Amino acid sequence: MTMSSRQTPGLSKDETDERIKQALYYLTRVVQDMGIPRNIRRAASEAVRILMDPNMSPGLKASTVISILDDALADPNMPLFSRVIFWQVISLLEQIKDSV
């Protein structure tokens, strides 16, 4: 089965919803891990709040959360495993940002 050219430019609503759901799963793990510094958990919590906001478009949610996570990644005290999770979430959301 090949992908048609009309599917290439963006994600379907279901694909977008699935990526947001995956991002929420990873961010919730960070929020609930008490071994992660409070400011990093706070950034993840804010990202979760934004991703769950029904009044924002998926592209705006993705852009806003990427900005928040990017700022948090600048913290030198961020544990490596939470840094990897943030990169993974950014990777998921960049697909939404580019497609909406």
DRENVOVO-789467 format. One record per residue: residue number from 1; residue in three letters; z, x, y of N, C-alpha, C in turn. Coordinates in pm, whole numbers. Atoms other than C-alpha are relative to their C-alpha. Layout:
N
NODE  seq  type     nzz     nxx     nyy    cazz    caxx    cayy     czz     cxx     cyy
NODE  NUM   ALA       Z       X       Y       Z       X       Y       Z       X       Y
...
// end
This chain:
100
NODE  seq  type     nzz     nxx     nyy    cazz    caxx    cayy     czz     cxx     cyy
NODE    1   MET       0      84    -118       0       0       0       0      89     124
NODE    2   THR       9     -80    -122     -97     143     337      50     -79     118
NODE    3   MET     -51      63    -120      50      74     675    -117     -31      93
NODE    4   SER     109      36     -91    -184    -114     906      27      59     138
NODE    5   SER     -14     -62    -132    -248      20    1254      84     -84      94
NODE    6   ARG     -81      83     -90     -76    -278    1414     150      16     -25
NODE    7   GLN    -142     -23      27     256    -183    1249      48     133      57
NODE    8   THR     -36    -134     -44     253     172    1381      75       4     134
NODE    9   PRO     -62     -18    -130     349     115    1749     150     -28       7
NODE   10   GLY    -141      31     -14     693     -36    1691      60     -53    -127
NODE   11   LEU     -73      53     114     954    -168    1459       2    -152       6
NODE   12   SER     -16     145       3     978    -526    1345     144     -33      39
NODE   13   LYS    -136      43     -35    1284    -728    1446      97      33    -114
NODE   14   ASP     -86     -30     115    1424    -687    1093      30     149      -9
NODE   15   GLU     -22    -145       4    1375    -308    1104      94      44     112
NODE   16   THR     -88     -31    -114    1539    -292    1446     143     -41     -32
NODE   17   ASP    -134      48      36    1833    -503    1327      65      88    -106
NODE   18   GLU     -53     -85     107    1872    -283    1018      47     134      57
NODE   19   ARG     -40    -128     -60    1886      36    1227     127     -16      84
NODE   20   ILE    -122      26     -78    2145    -116    1461     118     -18     -95
NODE   21   LYS    -106      21     100    2348    -225    1156      46     134     -58
NODE   22   GLN     -35    -132      52    2335     129    1015      79      81     104
NODE   23   ALA     -70     -72    -107    2438     276    1351     143     -51      15
NODE   24   LEU    -134      59     -10    2732      33    1370      89      49    -114
NODE   25   TYR     -78     -47     114    2844     139    1021      51     142      25
NODE   26   TYR     -40    -139     -23    2847     510    1111      99      12     115
NODE   27   LEU     -90      -7    -116    3011     457    1451     137     -57     -33
NODE   28   THR    -129      59      40    3282     237    1299      81      99     -81
NODE   29   ARG     -70    -104      77    3367     518    1058      66     101      94
NODE   30   VAL     -56     -95     -97    3420     750    1357     119     -64      71
NODE   31   VAL    -107      70     -73    3631     491    1544     128      -7     -85
NODE   32   GLN    -116      20      89    3859     443    1241      62     130     -51
NODE   33   ASP     -50    -129      49    3908     816    1165      96      59     102
NODE   34   MET    -102     -49     -93    4234     919    1329       2     153      11
NODE   35   GLY       9    -145      -8    4150    1286    1264     -98      46     106
NODE   36   ILE      98     -32    -105    3880    1271    1532      68     -17     136
NODE   37   PRO     -64      10    -132    3989    1335    1894     -25    -137      66
NODE   38   ARG       2     133     -61    4062    1022    2096    -122     -23      89
NODE   39   ASN     114      21     -90    3785    1077    2352    -130     -21     -78
NODE   40   ILE     119      18      84    3524    1100    2074       2    -140     -62
NODE   41   ARG     -14     136      55    3658     782    1911     -27    -104     109
NODE   42   ARG      23      92    -111    3651     615    2253    -150     -15      28
NODE   43   ALA     146       5     -20    3282     704    2297     -65     -82    -110
NODE   44   ALA      55      77     113    3206     565    1950      35    -148      15
NODE   45   SER     -42     138     -20    3403     249    2031     -82     -69     108
NODE   46   GLU      84      53    -108    3210     198    2354    -142     -24     -51
NODE   47   ALA     134      17      58    2885     249    2162      -6    -124     -89
NODE   48   VAL      -6     119      86    2989     -17    1908      -2    -126      87
NODE   49   ARG      -5     117     -89    3071    -260    2190    -139     -30      57
NODE   50   ILE     133      18     -58    2728    -206    2346     -99     -51    -105
NODE   51   LEU      94      42     105    2540    -240    2016      23    -145     -43
NODE   52   MET     -31     138      39    2714    -572    1953     -21    -101     113
NODE   53   ASP      19      87    -116    2637    -713    2300    -128     -83     -17
NODE   54   PRO     119      84      21    2403   -1013    2250     -86     -16     126
NODE   55   ASN      72      18    -126    2297   -1008    2617     -92     116      35
NODE   56   MET      83    -118     -27    2125    -667    2598    -116       4     -98
NODE   57   SER     116     -17      89    1778    -599    2458      27     120     -91
NODE   58   PRO     -20    -113      92    1760    -362    2159     -33     135      65
NODE   59   GLY      36    -125     -66    1585     -97    2370     105      47      99
NODE   60   LEU    -105     -35     -96    1851    -109    2640     126      44     -72
NODE   61   LYS    -116     -41      82    2128     -94    2379     -18     143     -48
NODE   62   ALA      26    -132      56    1967     208    2217       8     108     108
NODE   63   SER      -1     -99    -108    1913     393    2546     142      27      51
NODE   64   THR    -136     -13     -51    2267     327    2666      89      75     -98
NODE   65   VAL     -83     -65     102    2430     431    2338     -40     147     -17
NODE   66   ILE      45    -139      10    2217     746    2313      60      83     113
NODE   67   SER     -58     -70    -114    2337     845    2660     149      27     -20
NODE   68   ILE    -144     -15      25    2703     786    2569      26     107    -106
NODE   69   LEU     -20     -95     109    2676     981    2244     -41     141      40
NODE   70   ASP      44    -131     -47    2485    1263    2410     107      66      87
NODE   71   ASP    -109     -53     -82    2765    1303    2664     116      48     -88
NODE   72   ALA    -111     -36      89    3024    1308    2384     -32     127     -79
NODE   73   LEU      40    -119      77    2826    1574    2195      24     130      77
NODE   74   ALA     -24    -119     -82    2888    1814    2485     143      52     -16
NODE   75   ASP    -140     -39      17    3259    1825    2392      12     108    -107
NODE   76   PRO     -11    -108      99    3330    2160    2222     106     -26    -107
NODE   77   ASN    -106      31      96    3632    2010    2043     -42    -104    -104
NODE   78   MET      48     102      94    3419    1759    1852     -14      62    -139
NODE   79   PRO      15     -52     136    3453    1811    1476    -146      -6     -47
NODE   80   LEU     138     -10      45    3132    1910    1301     -49    -127     -70
NODE   81   PHE      46     118      74    3120    1607    1070     -24    -120      92
NODE   82   SER      26     110     -93    3150    1363    1361    -123      31      86
NODE   83   ARG     120     -41     -75    2884    1561    1549    -125     -38     -80
NODE   84   VAL     113      34      86    2649    1512    1251     -22    -151      -2
NODE   85   ILE      12     147      -2    2724    1138    1247     -65     -45     131
NODE   86   PHE      59      38    -129    2643    1112    1619    -149      34       3
NODE   87   TRP     143     -35       5    2314    1298    1564     -77    -100     -85
NODE   88   GLN      66      96      87    2231    1061    1281     -20    -134      71
NODE   89   VAL      10     126     -74    2303     756    1498    -106      12     109
NODE   90   ILE     102     -21    -104    2092     900    1782    -139      -5     -62
NODE   91   SER     129       2      68    1808     956    1538     -44    -143     -35
NODE   92   LEU      30     140      31    1827     592    1424     -40     -76     126
NODE   93   LEU      22      77    -122    1842     459    1780    -123      45      77
NODE   94   GLU     121     -47     -69    1560     677    1913    -123     -74     -50
NODE   95   GLN     111      77      55    1327     484    1684     -11    -136      71
NODE   96   ILE      -4     129     -70    1434     162    1856     -44      20     145
NODE   97   LYS      31     -29    -140    1413     313    2203    -150      17      20
NODE   98   ASP     141     -28     -13    1058     429    2144     -87    -121     -34
NODE   99   SER      82     109      49     944     103    1990      15    -130      79
NODE  100   VAL     -24     126     -72    1079    -158    2231     -53      12     140
// end
